[in-house]
Amino acid sequence: MFSTLYPKHLEEMRENRRRQDTINEVDGTYKDIIELIGDKPIDEYTNIDGRDYREKLSQIPKNRKKVKRYKDKTLKELL
C-alpha cells in the first residue's frame, strides 16, 4: 500500500539531507493523494488517477491552509 511505502521515501529524503520544508511539502502531497484518490498498491495507480488528482486539486481553494474558513476542512469537504 502507498501509505506504508511513502514514509520510507521521506526517510531517504532525510538521509540525503533534504530541507525539512521540502520533506513536509512532499509528506502533505502524499497525504492529499491518499485522501483524494485512495490508498492502494503503488502499481495500481494509473494515469487516470493522476489526472483525477490534478483536476480535483485545481478545484480546491489555493490558500486552504491559511484561510480560516477552510483550515479545518478535509479536501473532500472542500470539494
Order of alpha helices (4+ residues) and beta strands (2+ residues): alpha-alpha-alpha-alpha-alpha
